[in-house]
Amino acid sequence: MTSNGKTISVNGRAYKAPERPTVVICLDGSEPGYVEKAIEAGLAPTFARFMKDGAHVHASSVIPSFTNPNNLSIITGRPPAIHGIAGNYFYDIDSGTEVMMNDPRFLRAPTILAGVHSAGYKVAAVTAKDKLHALLADGLDYSTGRAIAFSSEKADQATVKDNGIDNVLEFVGLPLPEVYSADLSRFVFAAGVKLIEIHRPDLMYLSTTDYIQHKTAPGTKLANDFYAMIDFYLAKLDALGCNIVATADHGMNDKHLANGEPDVIYLQDLVDRWIGKGNTRVILPITDPYVAHHGSLGSFATVYTGEVSVEDLLPRLRDVDGVELALTRKEACARFELPADRIGDIVIISSRHKVLGTSRDRHDLSGLTERLRSHGGLTEERVPLIANRKITLPPGHLLRNFDAFDVALNRIQ
């Protein structure tokens, strides 16, 4: 990370130093239709104004279209091959264990937030779930008085030493929200507005949760009310003079049968029937501590084949109804820019309305109170990118969601 005058270099990309408070937002699970339907219902006038007078384009997310790899791509400006976070969860071959990838020791690249902070600017990050907090805050030095980072989930535990701020509930003026609620994201926005009003960070990152999107489709009352809430806080940030760029980590689709049951391909059961138990290991990178709303079922899986021939297994997997892609590690890493040492021998992506599981008896679906909606595949790759001011892009430039900081700092007018 280097700073040259008013240009800050992070991971080989140059960013102009913020000239006004700049806010980059990851609206978790925001299929473009959510915003569009809320606008149609007359509940999102700020979004409508941004899209008319500012910018509204579509971008591609990182594959797998899961929370951690995309949030880390957004905040580093680079794909998983560079920052190393290829999922929420992976198989550590060296230790022979399956582990959560929510510790900064797994991160292989500095964040843009840390780069701007190191250059002498004030930064802040608020995330809904605590699983992302340590990763997003990596490299921040709270002793400088120029960094604040905390999660809604554990806002009551924030300290000046560990988060750059204390008494967060009093500061925000809201009670600690439930993890499985829209209020977890509301707290993110309310905190963001307060931080701009009181601390005036030069650069701030806000990341919400996709609890609502897992529960309901675009255009429903629940979804529209949620985006109306976001719209309310966007208006406040805009009125405070911020440059605002909002994108998403992934979209969302129905993943269920006509009778309402999840439409699942249980890969471990399938492969075990073909070649016997104990010969392969299926890993679902969607797995995280918050499985109630998706049961660890998503549209991306990776298989460690052990002594089994990849060439023998691939054709059989490709013939399975609902499998959109089955690729070798080399093919998947080249196509999706993934770190080879954190991906199995085979990568499998299911079609729009299918999800991938391990073994049927390993999935607790008791927490699914609604018909399953999930993500992870190519059909959840298309996401919005919305700015409150016009942006300038090179002709033919294909946007990725991890261009959000580039747009906010370099391309907004």
C-alpha positions as a LaTeX table, in Angstrom:
\begin{tabular}{lrrr}
\hline
Residue & $x$ (\AA) & $y$ (\AA) & $z$ (\AA) \\
\hline
Met1 & 0.00 & 0.00 & 0.00 \\
Thr2 & 1.46 & 3.34 & $-1.00$ \\
Ser3 & 0.25 & 6.92 & $-0.99$ \\
Asn4 & 1.51 & 9.37 & $-3.59$ \\
Gly5 & 0.06 & 12.84 & $-3.04$ \\
Lys6 & $-3.66$ & 12.39 & $-3.38$ \\
Thr7 & $-3.45$ & 8.93 & $-4.93$ \\
Ile8 & $-3.48$ & 5.79 & $-2.81$ \\
Ser9 & $-2.37$ & 2.46 & $-4.27$ \\
Val10 & $-3.89$ & $-0.75$ & $-2.90$ \\
Asn11 & $-3.39$ & $-4.18$ & $-4.49$ \\
Gly12 & $-2.06$ & $-2.61$ & $-7.67$ \\
Arg13 & $-5.05$ & $-0.30$ & $-8.17$ \\
Ala14 & $-4.87$ & 3.46 & $-7.71$ \\
Tyr15 & $-7.57$ & 5.33 & $-5.79$ \\
Lys16 & $-7.98$ & 9.06 & $-5.42$ \\
Ala17 & $-8.07$ & 10.18 & $-1.82$ \\
Pro18 & $-11.66$ & 11.02 & $-0.77$ \\
Glu19 & $-12.47$ & 14.72 & $-1.16$ \\
Arg20 & $-15.84$ & 14.41 & 0.60 \\
Pro21 & $-17.32$ & 11.69 & 2.83 \\
Thr22 & $-17.62$ & 8.61 & 0.62 \\
Val23 & $-19.84$ & 5.64 & 1.44 \\
Val24 & $-19.66$ & 2.25 & $-0.29$ \\
Ile25 & $-22.53$ & $-0.10$ & 0.54 \\
Cys26 & $-22.96$ & $-3.83$ & 0.03 \\
Leu27 & $-26.69$ & $-4.59$ & $-0.01$ \\
Asp28 & $-26.47$ & $-8.29$ & 0.75 \\
Gly29 & $-28.62$ & $-10.48$ & $-1.51$ \\
Ser30 & $-29.95$ & $-7.58$ & $-3.58$ \\
Glu31 & $-31.22$ & $-9.06$ & $-6.79$ \\
Pro32 & $-31.85$ & $-5.97$ & $-9.00$ \\
Gly33 & $-35.60$ & $-6.60$ & $-8.87$ \\
Tyr34 & $-35.82$ & $-5.71$ & $-5.17$ \\
Val35 & $-34.97$ & $-2.06$ & $-5.76$ \\
Glu36 & $-36.97$ & $-1.90$ & $-8.98$ \\
Lys37 & $-40.14$ & $-3.28$ & $-7.36$ \\
Ala38 & $-39.84$ & $-0.95$ & $-4.37$ \\
Ile39 & $-39.58$ & 1.99 & $-6.76$ \\
Glu40 & $-42.63$ & 0.78 & $-8.70$ \\
Ala41 & $-44.56$ & 0.67 & $-5.42$ \\
Gly42 & $-43.63$ & 4.30 & $-4.72$ \\
Leu43 & $-41.65$ & 3.33 & $-1.61$ \\
Ala44 & $-38.12$ & 4.16 & $-2.74$ \\
Pro45 & $-37.99$ & 7.75 & $-4.03$ \\
Thr46 & $-34.31$ & 8.17 & $-3.11$ \\
Phe47 & $-33.32$ & 5.08 & $-5.08$ \\
Ala48 & $-35.43$ & 6.40 & $-7.97$ \\
Arg49 & $-33.68$ & 9.77 & $-7.86$ \\
Phe50 & $-30.22$ & 8.19 & $-7.68$ \\
Met51 & $-31.02$ & 5.98 & $-10.68$ \\
Lys52 & $-32.39$ & 8.92 & $-12.68$ \\
Asp53 & $-29.96$ & 11.70 & $-11.78$ \\
Gly54 & $-26.96$ & 9.64 & $-10.68$ \\
Ala55 & $-26.03$ & 6.21 & $-12.01$ \\
His56 & $-27.68$ & 2.81 & $-12.34$ \\
Val57 & $-25.79$ & $-0.02$ & $-14.04$ \\
His58 & $-25.43$ & $-3.74$ & $-13.55$ \\
Ala59 & $-22.27$ & $-5.52$ & $-12.47$ \\
Ser60 & $-21.11$ & $-9.10$ & $-12.08$ \\
Ser61 & $-20.38$ & $-10.57$ & $-8.69$ \\
Val62 & $-17.62$ & $-12.97$ & $-7.77$ \\
Ile63 & $-18.35$ & $-16.68$ & $-8.19$ \\
Pro64 & $-19.13$ & $-18.37$ & $-5.85$ \\
Ser65 & $-21.84$ & $-15.77$ & $-5.32$ \\
Phe66 & $-21.61$ & $-15.95$ & $-1.53$ \\
Thr67 & $-21.20$ & $-13.28$ & 1.13 \\
Asn68 & $-17.59$ & $-13.55$ & 2.28 \\
Pro69 & $-15.78$ & $-13.82$ & $-1.08$ \\
Asn70 & $-17.79$ & $-10.94$ & $-2.51$ \\
Asn71 & $-17.48$ & $-8.61$ & 0.48 \\
Leu72 & $-13.73$ & $-9.21$ & 0.53 \\
Ser73 & $-13.51$ & $-8.67$ & $-3.22$ \\
Ile74 & $-15.39$ & $-5.39$ & $-2.87$ \\
Ile75 & $-13.22$ & $-4.13$ & $-0.03$ \\
Thr76 & $-9.92$ & $-5.22$ & $-1.62$ \\
Gly77 & $-10.87$ & $-4.38$ & $-5.21$ \\
Arg78 & $-9.63$ & $-7.78$ & $-6.32$ \\
Pro79 & $-10.94$ & $-11.33$ & $-6.99$ \\
Pro80 & $-10.50$ & $-14.26$ & $-4.59$ \\
Ala81 & $-7.34$ & $-15.44$ & $-6.36$ \\
Ile82 & $-5.69$ & $-12.33$ & $-4.90$ \\
His83 & $-7.32$ & $-11.95$ & $-1.48$ \\
Gly84 & $-7.70$ & $-15.68$ & $-0.78$ \\
Ile85 & $-11.28$ & $-15.81$ & 0.53 \\
Ala86 & $-13.01$ & $-18.29$ & $-1.79$ \\
Gly87 & $-16.06$ & $-18.97$ & 0.37 \\
Asn88 & $-17.46$ & $-18.71$ & 3.87 \\
Tyr89 & $-16.05$ & $-22.15$ & 4.59 \\
Phe90 & $-13.33$ & $-24.44$ & 3.19 \\
Tyr91 & $-11.39$ & $-27.65$ & 3.71 \\
Asp92 & $-7.90$ & $-27.11$ & 5.08 \\
Ile93 & $-5.91$ & $-29.98$ & 3.58 \\
Asp94 & $-2.89$ & $-29.39$ & 5.82 \\
Ser95 & $-4.88$ & $-29.83$ & 9.04 \\
Gly96 & $-7.51$ & $-32.17$ & 7.57 \\
Thr97 & $-10.29$ & $-30.02$ & 8.99 \\
Glu98 & $-13.24$ & $-28.02$ & 7.65 \\
Val99 & $-12.95$ & $-24.43$ & 8.83 \\
Met100 & $-14.76$ & $-21.11$ & 8.74 \\
Met101 & $-12.87$ & $-18.54$ & 6.68 \\
Asn102 & $-13.72$ & $-15.56$ & 8.91 \\
Asp103 & $-10.32$ & $-14.97$ & 10.48 \\
Pro104 & $-7.91$ & $-12.34$ & 9.07 \\
Arg105 & $-5.17$ & $-14.98$ & 8.92 \\
Phe106 & $-6.89$ & $-16.28$ & 5.78 \\
Leu107 & $-6.79$ & $-12.86$ & 4.09 \\
Arg108 & $-3.93$ & $-12.48$ & 1.59 \\
Ala109 & $-4.37$ & $-8.85$ & 0.53 \\
Pro110 & $-4.86$ & $-5.54$ & 2.33 \\
Thr111 & $-8.20$ & $-3.78$ & 2.20 \\
Ile112 & $-8.85$ & $-0.44$ & 0.52 \\
Leu113 & $-10.14$ & 0.81 & 3.86 \\
Ala114 & $-6.79$ & $-0.03$ & 5.50 \\
Gly115 & $-4.91$ & 1.63 & 2.63 \\
Val116 & $-6.87$ & 4.87 & 2.94 \\
His117 & $-6.49$ & 4.75 & 6.72 \\
Ser118 & $-2.70$ & 4.25 & 6.43 \\
Ala119 & $-2.57$ & 7.29 & 4.16 \\
Gly120 & $-3.86$ & 9.43 & 7.04 \\
Tyr121 & $-7.61$ & 9.49 & 6.45 \\
Lys122 & $-10.53$ & 8.66 & 8.74 \\
Val123 & $-12.35$ & 5.41 & 7.94 \\
Ala124 & $-15.26$ & 3.39 & 9.31 \\
Ala125 & $-16.89$ & 0.03 & 8.66 \\
Val126 & $-20.19$ & $-1.33$ & 9.96 \\
Thr127 & $-21.29$ & $-4.85$ & 9.07 \\
Ala128 & $-24.47$ & $-6.64$ & 10.06 \\
Lys129 & $-23.13$ & $-10.06$ & 11.06 \\
Asp130 & $-20.01$ & $-10.33$ & 13.15 \\
Lys131 & $-18.57$ & $-13.06$ & 10.89 \\
Leu132 & $-17.27$ & $-10.33$ & 8.56 \\
His133 & $-16.10$ & $-7.78$ & 11.10 \\
Ala134 & $-12.54$ & $-9.02$ & 11.67 \\
Leu135 & $-11.89$ & $-9.44$ & 7.93 \\
Leu136 & $-13.26$ & $-6.03$ & 6.94 \\
Ala137 & $-11.39$ & $-4.31$ & 9.79 \\
Asp138 & $-8.05$ & $-5.98$ & 9.11 \\
Gly139 & $-5.18$ & $-3.47$ & 9.14 \\
Leu140 & $-7.00$ & $-0.69$ & 11.00 \\
Asp141 & $-5.21$ & 0.98 & 13.92 \\
Tyr142 & $-7.78$ & 2.18 & 16.45 \\
Ser143 & $-5.14$ & 3.95 & 18.54 \\
Thr144 & $-4.90$ & 6.67 & 15.87 \\
Gly145 & $-8.45$ & 7.86 & 16.51 \\
Arg146 & $-9.06$ & 7.61 & 12.75 \\
Ala147 & $-10.70$ & 4.18 & 12.54 \\
Ile148 & $-14.01$ & 2.73 & 13.72 \\
Ala149 & $-15.32$ & $-0.75$ & 12.88 \\
Phe150 & $-17.99$ & $-2.93$ & 14.49 \\
Ser151 & $-20.90$ & $-5.24$ & 13.72 \\
Ser152 & $-24.58$ & $-4.75$ & 14.48 \\
Glu153 & $-24.66$ & $-8.23$ & 15.96 \\
Lys154 & $-22.13$ & $-7.39$ & 18.69 \\
Ala155 & $-22.53$ & $-3.63$ & 18.87 \\
Asp156 & $-23.04$ & $-3.88$ & 22.62 \\
Gln157 & $-19.54$ & $-5.33$ & 23.00 \\
Ala158 & $-17.64$ & $-2.63$ & 21.07 \\
Thr159 & $-14.78$ & $-0.87$ & 22.85 \\
Val160 & $-12.49$ & 2.00 & 21.94 \\
Lys161 & $-9.51$ & $-0.37$ & 22.10 \\
Asp162 & $-10.95$ & $-3.06$ & 19.83 \\
Asn163 & $-13.38$ & $-1.07$ & 17.66 \\
Gly164 & $-12.45$ & 2.60 & 17.94 \\
Ile165 & $-15.76$ & 3.36 & 19.67 \\
Asp166 & $-17.77$ & 2.34 & 22.73 \\
Asn167 & $-21.34$ & 2.77 & 23.99 \\
Val168 & $-22.55$ & 2.05 & 20.46 \\
Leu169 & $-26.17$ & 1.34 & 21.37 \\
Glu170 & $-26.43$ & 4.72 & 23.06 \\
Phe171 & $-24.57$ & 6.36 & 20.17 \\
Val172 & $-26.90$ & 4.89 & 17.53 \\
Gly173 & $-30.04$ & 5.22 & 19.65 \\
Leu174 & $-31.34$ & 1.72 & 18.91 \\
Pro175 & $-31.45$ & $-1.50$ & 20.94 \\
Leu176 & $-29.25$ & $-4.45$ & 20.03 \\
Pro177 & $-31.01$ & $-6.14$ & 17.08 \\
Glu178 & $-31.83$ & $-9.81$ & 16.68 \\
Val179 & $-29.51$ & $-11.62$ & 14.24 \\
Tyr180 & $-32.39$ & $-13.03$ & 12.20 \\
Ser181 & $-34.20$ & $-9.77$ & 11.56 \\
Ala182 & $-34.41$ & $-6.78$ & 9.25 \\
Asp183 & $-33.36$ & $-4.69$ & 12.25 \\
Leu184 & $-29.80$ & $-6.04$ & 11.94 \\
Ser185 & $-29.46$ & $-4.15$ & 8.65 \\
Arg186 & $-31.41$ & $-1.15$ & 9.93 \\
Phe187 & $-28.80$ & $-0.82$ & 12.67 \\
Val188 & $-26.03$ & $-0.73$ & 10.03 \\
Phe189 & $-27.62$ & 2.24 & 8.28 \\
Ala190 & $-28.58$ & 4.09 & 11.46 \\
Ala191 & $-24.99$ & 3.69 & 12.68 \\
Gly192 & $-23.63$ & 4.85 & 9.33 \\
Val193 & $-25.68$ & 8.04 & 9.45 \\
Lys194 & $-24.58$ & 8.76 & 13.04 \\
Leu195 & $-20.93$ & 8.16 & 12.14 \\
Ile196 & $-21.14$ & 10.64 & 9.28 \\
Glu197 & $-22.90$ & 13.20 & 11.48 \\
Ile198 & $-20.55$ & 12.91 & 14.47 \\
His199 & $-17.20$ & 11.48 & 13.31 \\
Arg200 & $-17.28$ & 12.46 & 9.62 \\
Pro201 & $-15.13$ & 9.59 & 8.27 \\
Asp202 & $-13.59$ & 10.22 & 4.86 \\
Leu203 & $-14.42$ & 6.69 & 3.70 \\
Met204 & $-17.02$ & 4.29 & 5.10 \\
Tyr205 & $-18.11$ & 0.76 & 4.20 \\
Leu206 & $-21.56$ & $-0.56$ & 5.17 \\
Ser207 & $-22.53$ & $-4.21$ & 4.70 \\
Thr208 & $-26.02$ & $-5.57$ & 5.41 \\
Thr209 & $-27.52$ & $-9.06$ & 5.78 \\
Asp210 & $-29.70$ & $-10.98$ & 3.31 \\
Tyr211 & $-32.19$ & $-12.24$ & 5.90 \\
Ile212 & $-35.13$ & $-10.60$ & 4.09 \\
Gln213 & $-34.05$ & $-11.73$ & 0.62 \\
His214 & $-33.79$ & $-15.33$ & 1.81 \\
Lys215 & $-37.36$ & $-15.09$ & 3.08 \\
Thr216 & $-39.20$ & $-13.34$ & 0.26 \\
Ala217 & $-39.11$ & $-12.35$ & $-3.41$ \\
Pro218 & $-38.96$ & $-8.83$ & $-4.89$ \\
Gly219 & $-42.22$ & $-6.89$ & $-4.75$ \\
Thr220 & $-43.68$ & $-8.44$ & $-1.61$ \\
Lys221 & $-44.70$ & $-6.18$ & 1.25 \\
Leu222 & $-41.86$ & $-7.47$ & 3.44 \\
Ala223 & $-39.27$ & $-6.81$ & 0.74 \\
Asn224 & $-40.69$ & $-3.43$ & $-0.23$ \\
Asp225 & $-40.80$ & $-2.28$ & 3.40 \\
Phe226 & $-37.17$ & $-3.33$ & 3.83 \\
Tyr227 & $-36.01$ & $-1.33$ & 0.81 \\
Ala228 & $-38.13$ & 1.62 & 1.92 \\
Met229 & $-36.12$ & 1.56 & 5.16 \\
Ile230 & $-32.86$ & 1.55 & 3.20 \\
Asp231 & $-34.18$ & 4.36 & 1.03 \\
Phe232 & $-34.87$ & 6.47 & 4.14 \\
Tyr233 & $-31.25$ & 6.20 & 5.31 \\
Leu234 & $-29.82$ & 6.75 & 1.82 \\
Ala235 & $-31.68$ & 10.07 & 1.75 \\
Lys236 & $-30.03$ & 11.03 & 5.05 \\
Leu237 & $-26.54$ & 10.10 & 3.82 \\
Asp238 & $-27.15$ & 12.01 & 0.62 \\
Ala239 & $-28.32$ & 15.08 & 2.53 \\
Leu240 & $-25.10$ & 14.94 & 4.57 \\
Gly241 & $-23.13$ & 15.48 & 1.36 \\
Cys242 & $-21.78$ & 11.98 & 0.88 \\
Asn243 & $-20.75$ & 10.33 & $-2.35$ \\
Ile244 & $-22.67$ & 7.04 & $-2.27$ \\
Val245 & $-22.14$ & 3.85 & $-4.28$ \\
Ala246 & $-24.29$ & 0.80 & $-3.50$ \\
Thr247 & $-23.84$ & $-2.65$ & $-4.98$ \\
Ala248 & $-24.53$ & $-6.24$ & $-3.84$ \\
Asp249 & $-22.57$ & $-9.39$ & $-3.10$ \\
His250 & $-25.02$ & $-11.66$ & $-4.95$ \\
Gly251 & $-28.58$ & $-12.01$ & $-6.13$ \\
Met252 & $-31.18$ & $-14.52$ & $-4.92$ \\
Asn253 & $-33.49$ & $-17.10$ & $-6.45$ \\
Asp254 & $-36.22$ & $-19.54$ & $-5.46$ \\
Lys255 & $-34.68$ & $-22.97$ & $-4.86$ \\
His256 & $-37.71$ & $-25.16$ & $-4.17$ \\
Leu257 & $-40.11$ & $-27.64$ & $-5.71$ \\
Ala258 & $-43.76$ & $-26.96$ & $-6.47$ \\
Asn259 & $-44.72$ & $-28.52$ & $-3.12$ \\
Gly260 & $-42.46$ & $-26.06$ & $-1.28$ \\
Glu261 & $-39.68$ & $-28.50$ & $-0.38$ \\
Pro262 & $-36.08$ & $-27.45$ & $-1.15$ \\
Asp263 & $-34.93$ & $-28.72$ & $-4.57$ \\
Val264 & $-31.65$ & $-30.33$ & $-3.52$ \\
Ile265 & $-28.99$ & $-32.43$ & $-5.19$ \\
Tyr266 & $-27.31$ & $-34.24$ & $-2.29$ \\
Leu267 & $-23.86$ & $-34.61$ & $-3.82$ \\
Gln268 & $-22.17$ & $-36.63$ & $-1.10$ \\
Asp269 & $-24.99$ & $-39.18$ & $-1.11$ \\
Leu270 & $-24.84$ & $-39.32$ & $-4.89$ \\
Val271 & $-21.06$ & $-39.81$ & $-5.15$ \\
Asp272 & $-21.08$ & $-42.30$ & $-2.27$ \\
Arg273 & $-23.59$ & $-44.43$ & $-4.17$ \\
Trp274 & $-21.34$ & $-44.36$ & $-7.22$ \\
Ile275 & $-17.97$ & $-45.13$ & $-5.63$ \\
Gly276 & $-18.56$ & $-45.93$ & $-1.95$ \\
Lys277 & $-18.41$ & $-43.94$ & 1.26 \\
Gly278 & $-15.25$ & $-42.33$ & 2.60 \\
Asn279 & $-13.56$ & $-41.80$ & $-0.75$ \\
Thr280 & $-14.51$ & $-38.17$ & $-1.41$ \\
Arg281 & $-15.40$ & $-35.04$ & 0.56 \\
Val282 & $-18.03$ & $-32.53$ & $-0.56$ \\
Ile283 & $-17.61$ & $-28.99$ & 0.80 \\
Leu284 & $-20.34$ & $-26.33$ & 0.70 \\
Pro285 & $-18.71$ & $-22.88$ & 0.90 \\
Ile286 & $-22.05$ & $-21.24$ & 1.83 \\
Thr287 & $-21.76$ & $-22.79$ & 5.28 \\
Asp288 & $-21.47$ & $-20.24$ & 8.09 \\
Pro289 & $-22.73$ & $-19.83$ & 11.67 \\
Tyr290 & $-26.08$ & $-18.46$ & 10.43 \\
Val291 & $-27.72$ & $-21.41$ & 8.65 \\
Ala292 & $-31.33$ & $-21.07$ & 9.83 \\
His293 & $-32.46$ & $-19.24$ & 6.68 \\
His294 & $-30.66$ & $-21.43$ & 4.12 \\
Gly295 & $-29.73$ & $-24.70$ & 5.83 \\
Ser296 & $-26.23$ & $-24.56$ & 4.24 \\
Leu297 & $-27.85$ & $-25.11$ & 0.84 \\
Gly298 & $-26.47$ & $-23.03$ & $-2.03$ \\
Ser299 & $-25.69$ & $-23.42$ & $-5.72$ \\
Phe300 & $-21.90$ & $-23.90$ & $-5.50$ \\
Ala301 & $-19.98$ & $-26.90$ & $-4.16$ \\
Thr302 & $-16.48$ & $-28.26$ & $-4.37$ \\
Val303 & $-15.39$ & $-31.92$ & $-4.18$ \\
Tyr304 & $-12.11$ & $-33.32$ & $-2.91$ \\
Thr305 & $-11.78$ & $-36.61$ & $-4.79$ \\
Gly306 & $-8.88$ & $-38.24$ & $-2.93$ \\
Glu307 & $-7.74$ & $-41.27$ & $-4.90$ \\
Val308 & $-10.77$ & $-41.16$ & $-7.19$ \\
Ser309 & $-10.08$ & $-40.12$ & $-10.79$ \\
Val310 & $-11.40$ & $-36.64$ & $-11.57$ \\
Glu311 & $-11.72$ & $-37.62$ & $-15.23$ \\
Asp312 & $-13.97$ & $-40.55$ & $-14.32$ \\
Leu313 & $-16.18$ & $-38.53$ & $-11.98$ \\
Leu314 & $-16.65$ & $-35.35$ & $-14.05$ \\
Pro315 & $-18.77$ & $-36.84$ & $-16.88$ \\
Arg316 & $-21.13$ & $-38.47$ & $-14.39$ \\
Leu317 & $-21.58$ & $-35.22$ & $-12.49$ \\
Arg318 & $-22.20$ & $-33.29$ & $-15.71$ \\
Asp319 & $-25.03$ & $-35.67$ & $-16.55$ \\
Val320 & $-26.89$ & $-34.99$ & $-13.29$ \\
Asp321 & $-30.13$ & $-33.09$ & $-13.82$ \\
Gly322 & $-29.73$ & $-29.60$ & $-12.36$ \\
Val323 & $-25.93$ & $-29.43$ & $-12.63$ \\
Glu324 & $-25.11$ & $-26.40$ & $-14.77$ \\
Leu325 & $-21.32$ & $-26.71$ & $-14.60$ \\
Ala326 & $-18.83$ & $-29.29$ & $-13.37$ \\
Leu327 & $-15.24$ & $-28.13$ & $-13.78$ \\
Thr328 & $-11.79$ & $-29.26$ & $-12.77$ \\
Arg329 & $-9.95$ & $-27.16$ & $-10.20$ \\
Lys330 & $-7.75$ & $-25.70$ & $-12.94$ \\
Glu331 & $-10.75$ & $-24.78$ & $-15.11$ \\
Ala332 & $-12.68$ & $-23.24$ & $-12.22$ \\
Cys333 & $-9.75$ & $-21.21$ & $-10.93$ \\
Ala334 & $-9.02$ & $-19.85$ & $-14.42$ \\
Arg335 & $-12.66$ & $-18.98$ & $-15.14$ \\
Phe336 & $-13.62$ & $-17.57$ & $-11.73$ \\
Glu337 & $-10.23$ & $-16.28$ & $-10.47$ \\
Leu338 & $-10.14$ & $-18.53$ & $-7.40$ \\
Pro339 & $-7.21$ & $-19.57$ & $-5.16$ \\
Ala340 & $-6.26$ & $-23.13$ & $-6.18$ \\
Asp341 & $-5.20$ & $-24.20$ & $-2.69$ \\
Arg342 & $-8.65$ & $-23.45$ & $-1.25$ \\
Ile343 & $-10.74$ & $-25.20$ & $-3.89$ \\
Gly344 & $-11.42$ & $-28.92$ & $-4.29$ \\
Asp345 & $-10.53$ & $-31.09$ & $-7.26$ \\
Ile346 & $-13.95$ & $-30.47$ & $-8.82$ \\
Val347 & $-16.23$ & $-27.42$ & $-8.71$ \\
Ile348 & $-19.97$ & $-27.89$ & $-9.25$ \\
Ile349 & $-22.54$ & $-25.17$ & $-9.92$ \\
Ser350 & $-26.25$ & $-25.93$ & $-10.01$ \\
Ser351 & $-28.94$ & $-24.36$ & $-12.18$ \\
Arg352 & $-31.20$ & $-21.45$ & $-11.21$ \\
His353 & $-33.69$ & $-23.28$ & $-9.00$ \\
Lys354 & $-31.50$ & $-26.09$ & $-7.64$ \\
Val355 & $-29.24$ & $-26.18$ & $-4.60$ \\
Leu356 & $-26.40$ & $-28.49$ & $-3.65$ \\
Gly357 & $-26.12$ & $-30.41$ & $-0.40$ \\
Thr358 & $-23.75$ & $-32.95$ & 1.11 \\
Ser359 & $-25.70$ & $-35.84$ & 2.68 \\
Arg360 & $-29.39$ & $-35.54$ & 3.42 \\
Asp361 & $-28.85$ & $-36.39$ & 7.10 \\
Arg362 & $-26.24$ & $-33.63$ & 7.53 \\
His363 & $-28.65$ & $-30.77$ & 6.80 \\
Asp364 & $-30.92$ & $-29.42$ & 9.51 \\
Leu365 & $-33.74$ & $-27.72$ & 7.62 \\
Ser366 & $-35.92$ & $-27.13$ & 10.67 \\
Gly367 & $-35.06$ & $-23.43$ & 10.60 \\
Leu368 & $-36.55$ & $-22.94$ & 7.14 \\
Thr369 & $-39.82$ & $-21.22$ & 7.94 \\
Glu370 & $-40.28$ & $-20.08$ & 4.33 \\
Arg371 & $-39.74$ & $-21.73$ & 0.96 \\
Leu372 & $-36.02$ & $-21.87$ & 0.29 \\
Arg373 & $-34.39$ & $-18.96$ & $-1.51$ \\
Ser374 & $-30.63$ & $-19.09$ & $-1.90$ \\
His375 & $-27.62$ & $-18.22$ & $-4.05$ \\
Gly376 & $-24.09$ & $-19.21$ & $-5.03$ \\
Gly377 & $-24.29$ & $-19.90$ & $-8.76$ \\
Leu378 & $-24.10$ & $-18.07$ & $-12.05$ \\
Thr379 & $-27.79$ & $-17.20$ & $-11.89$ \\
Glu380 & $-27.13$ & $-14.99$ & $-8.86$ \\
Glu381 & $-24.14$ & $-13.22$ & $-10.45$ \\
Arg382 & $-25.94$ & $-10.13$ & $-11.78$ \\
Val383 & $-26.16$ & $-7.32$ & $-9.23$ \\
Pro384 & $-26.98$ & $-3.60$ & $-9.28$ \\
Leu385 & $-24.48$ & $-0.78$ & $-8.91$ \\
Ile386 & $-26.16$ & 2.52 & $-8.02$ \\
Ala387 & $-24.59$ & 5.92 & $-7.29$ \\
Asn388 & $-26.11$ & 9.18 & $-6.11$ \\
Arg389 & $-24.06$ & 11.11 & $-8.67$ \\
Lys390 & $-23.19$ & 10.48 & $-12.28$ \\
Ile391 & $-20.19$ & 8.30 & $-13.02$ \\
Thr392 & $-17.76$ & 8.12 & $-15.91$ \\
Leu393 & $-16.75$ & 4.70 & $-17.24$ \\
Pro394 & $-14.45$ & 3.81 & $-20.14$ \\
Pro395 & $-16.35$ & 2.69 & $-23.29$ \\
Gly396 & $-17.24$ & $-0.99$ & $-23.13$ \\
His397 & $-16.06$ & $-1.34$ & $-19.52$ \\
Leu398 & $-17.57$ & $-4.45$ & $-17.90$ \\
Leu399 & $-18.22$ & $-3.68$ & $-14.27$ \\
Arg400 & $-17.62$ & $-6.09$ & $-11.40$ \\
Asn401 & $-19.08$ & $-5.45$ & $-7.98$ \\
Phe402 & $-15.53$ & $-5.15$ & $-6.68$ \\
Asp403 & $-15.13$ & $-2.01$ & $-8.81$ \\
Ala404 & $-17.37$ & $-0.21$ & $-6.28$ \\
Phe405 & $-14.54$ & 1.65 & $-4.52$ \\
Asp406 & $-13.00$ & 2.54 & $-7.88$ \\
Val407 & $-16.33$ & 4.04 & $-8.95$ \\
Ala408 & $-16.81$ & 5.84 & $-5.64$ \\
Leu409 & $-13.30$ & 7.33 & $-5.46$ \\
Asn410 & $-12.24$ & 7.64 & $-9.12$ \\
Arg411 & $-15.27$ & 7.77 & $-11.39$ \\
Ile412 & $-18.01$ & 9.67 & $-9.60$ \\
Gln413 & $-18.64$ & 13.22 & $-10.86$ \\
\hline
\end{tabular}
